[in-house]
Amino acid sequence: MALSLGARGISYLEGQHWDASISYRYLHADKVYIGDREQPLWKGDPETEIHSIDLTATYAFNQRLSVSLTVPFLHTESTSAYEHDGVHFHTRTAGGLGDVRLVGNVWLLDPEKHPEQNIALSVGIKAPTGDHGATDTSFQ
């Protein structure tokens, strides 16, 4: 297994090279907020878990200019009694492909002349590839 760029002391991707990465995020939420105020415990407070995996491929045209494609996959689960009858807990799930992102990146300063510090500018688009109509059974 190869070390990441940063672990090898390199802060940029060489021209005409590829980099691939996989990232995982986990979120667990069990508190209810309205604005910045936590609400008192409600009977049957909801609990939400989100698992997210991003697959990213980056191609460097040269030392300063690259493009990255990110394909996210998500799985969410929410359990609550409050949204139903306040007594019986029910769980809803959804998962699948999220919104794919394509991002162009440029180092504003020459990475060879500024190996310790630099400024990057990134501009991209996000395609609505996720299923905004994903559904599950909701109990009333």
Secondary structure, DSSP 4 states (H G I P E B T S, - for coil): -PPPTGGGT--SPPTTEEEEEEEEEEEEE---EETTEEPPPPTT--EEEEEEEEEEEEEESSSSEEEEEEEEEEEEEEEESTTTTSSS-EEEEEEEE--EEEEEEEESS-TTT-SS---EEEEEEEE--S-TT-------
